[in-house]
């Protein structure tokens, strides 16, 4: 009997202990699981001895006075999250967005090339030899100087990791390949000789994959756990994959005072939760708030920084399916009331258009290209009737070559693409063509296998300040792993090949315009709209800007409000 | 005569009658959706999106300009039929397996019940999400996913019922008189287990509706544009602040239906299993006194 009581007591104690253990989870701000001491403490390594922060008192941690408003932590909620792997294509965006690393060149508000870690650059007459003049006095977050040699090592490290021969994915090689890189520490220049002309070389150097890191120091750590050692204003102190990042100021930052001691970046996938986090003060910054919520935010004194035109929400059209039929494709394009879909269905999250590249990029002449498939359902039905695509069995849907047509939209829900697809499907049904929507988790396999009629994509059109990468989607040599539409047009291929190697800017623009014209004439890209993406911020902070390139989110310019 | 019987039953069991009428109303809404709904549930008019509730659109319109009232009325069909099919399938499959396990004993019992235990060791909705995720998003797959995790309850229940009566004298008598196993199963075992299984099934309908709505909400269930309450909630959630009716009305529909079925289930249990109900009431009285 007594034994039984003792046993029961023991059980209760165990359960209570388990209960308390469950309750005592770490709050986001105090998680120190992945702490990287090398980053947060001033370096005591060999490089630290001669590059001690004596000359940069202002940035030494002990001397920092809290900001005027007493706010020392920046709280960010976002729908995006990646591991801090600078050598992986899309995670690299993340490293730059968080302010962990910087690039030689950066994109300005107008997508022009601006100096960053490099002050200037030039190309020799051979169109192959690029010389970058580096900024003086730049330090990595471990206190080491960013010398020309370090920059050379950083790029070499990237190509070593990316080289398919070493098991890499080879993304960097699609941007450019080089025959040599030479560093001149005395002149503080780096010279890169490319294997073939790379007209958008400064744009390539502005791409986050090419951010400059201390290769030697980064090799010695687990990049996936601790992040790379870069030159940005903040460093990773810890992160929980898929959930949050804890950042601290980089005590060695080269470009002025870092405004916040710490940054708490949390992934919040749900848009309404991000919106509410802004409203209740638990977040200072939120990314991608739906357009329908913006007026309320603005009237409550919140800042909305909005960008349009840099990102297309569109659908690849499968030329190997029924949509390969010219009349059907043209009619489907004409059935889409893009103004209504963008303004009402998405609530203004998208801006209507028809050219692959938004007309705000005036250099590519979108405004001069006539819209041959403007919304006109009557005309669309006439085209179908004339092409013999009629409903002969009386079921209400038209047939193609005696077969009932059923077009399938494959789409993910992100960025309201599923809403757009549903609206499109309704409009296409209105001209008598049956159409369904398939909402999926990820559209990748549908794209490569070609099991779609329309498949969604939401893509930056000028990732390097130049649309050549985007336009290669429709280049027949790209293969079905990238040319998802399975589109082939010799005229397009010819102009595209010329664009790829042309160095002269005005001639390049002419080629791009030509390519756009072909795409509009052939009804190749079914545009949902130009995505208006935004970063919203509370009155507690200033200087929050959504750049068109989408590479810079947490910057040194974001400060506590006075 | 039967009408009179029904009358006396209703008088004796007022609660069941009231709740049954409520549920019947919901079923009628599903059956006569075409008559009740003023518009087609899939008919979209993009320019009329996001209209607040008005005379023309009682519950307003959604992001595609579809009439929300009509969609909710038609949504009753998806939610009800799927819940009923699911519960019936789980009861039949789980019940039969349980009876077989209890009756056969030995290896058959061990195998069936260990599979059952294994299924029970997973959190059910999470497992359903995993199954639906692997099978791909569709309504049938969502039902299969929930079925895969919900049959176990019935199997355990049926087995325990069978074990309880297996040793009774009349079973022994049936055996000695040479009854076949199948005869014993269907003449004695099934009728004995059925009332308990039925009560559990009615009680389960509410939770099942929630489960299906949950999967649809997460995007594993019905595919657009078919109206389904869970998916409608999911569509409306990003407009919670600006157009709250997109969430309020589907939410209310789920709430009312689930409550109605739960109340009916409770009262049906009281009728079919008076012993349990009396105990339940006694306990309640005791609690009240305390």
Contacts between the chains, C-beta under 8 A, distances in Angstrom:
chain1	res1	chain2	res2	distance
A	270	B	237	7.4
A	271	B	238	5.0
A	272	B	237	5.9
A	272	B	238	5.8
A	272	B	240	5.0
A	272	B	241	6.8
A	275	B	241	6.7
A	276	B	241	8.0
A	290	B	238	5.6
A	290	B	239	7.8
A	292	B	50	7.9
A	292	B	239	6.2
A	292	B	242	4.8
A	292	B	243	7.5
A	293	B	241	6.0
A	293	B	242	6.2
A	296	B	241	6.8
A	296	B	242	7.1
A	337	B	46	6.6
A	340	B	46	4.7
A	340	B	47	5.7
A	341	B	46	6.6
A	344	B	46	6.0
A	344	B	47	6.2
A	344	B	49	4.9
A	344	B	50	7.4
A	344	B	65	7.8
A	345	B	46	5.9
A	345	B	49	6.2
A	345	B	63	5.8
A	345	B	64	6.8
A	347	B	50	7.7
A	347	B	63	8.0
A	413	B	219	6.8
A	418	B	224	7.4
A	419	B	63	5.9
A	419	B	64	7.9
A	422	B	44	8.0
A	422	B	64	6.1
A	422	B	224	5.6
A	422	B	225	6.3
A	423	B	44	7.4
A	423	B	46	5.7
A	423	B	64	6.2
A	425	B	225	7.6
A	426	B	44	4.3
A	426	B	46	6.8
A	426	B	64	6.4
A	426	B	225	7.8
A	427	B	46	7.3
A	436	B	223	7.8
A	437	B	223	7.1
A	437	B	224	5.6
A	437	B	225	7.4
A	438	B	223	6.6
A	439	B	137	6.6
A	439	B	219	6.1
A	439	B	223	6.4
A	439	B	224	6.6
A	440	B	137	7.1
A	441	B	133	7.6
A	441	B	137	8.0
A	441	B	219	7.7
